[in-house]
Amino acid sequence: MKLITPFTILNQKFNEMDLIRDAMNNRKLATERLHDDYRKMYKHQFA
């Protein structure tokens, strides 16, 4: 049985927050990459 202390609960919450923050950063990077791809496509299309 794992010992559950307020510290382990806090630690788990911090880990979840880190995961969420990482996911949000990665999603932002993915959307930026998508916008860059669109810009490149439109540049080629209208050039």
C-alpha positions in Angstrom: 0.0 0.0 0.0 1.3 3.4 -0.9 1.5 6.0 1.9 -0.7 9.0 1.0 0.4 12.1 2.7 -0.7 15.7 1.9 2.8 16.0 0.3 2.2 13.1 -2.1 -1.2 14.5 -3.1 0.4 17.9 -3.7 3.1 16.3 -5.7 0.6 14.5 -7.8 -1.2 17.8 -8.5 2.0 19.5 -9.5 2.8 16.6 -11.8 -0.7 17.0 -13.4 -0.1 20.7 -13.8 3.2 20.1 -15.4 1.6 17.6 -17.8 -1.1 20.1 -18.7 1.4 22.9 -19.1 3.5 20.7 -21.4 0.4 19.7 -23.4 -0.6 23.3 -23.8 2.9 24.3 -24.9 3.0 21.5 -27.4 -0.4 22.3 -28.8 0.6 26.0 -29.2 3.7 24.9 -31.0 1.6 22.6 -33.3 -0.8 25.4 -34.2 2.1 27.7 -34.9 3.6 25.1 -37.1 0.3 24.8 -38.9 0.1 28.5 -39.4 3.6 28.5 -40.8 2.7 25.7 -43.2 -0.4 27.7 -44.4 1.7 30.8 -44.9 4.2 28.9 -47.0 1.3 27.3 -49.0 -0.3 30.7 -49.7 3.0 32.3 -50.6 3.6 29.6 -53.2 0.0 29.9 -54.4 0.0 33.6 -54.9 3.6 34.1 -55.9 
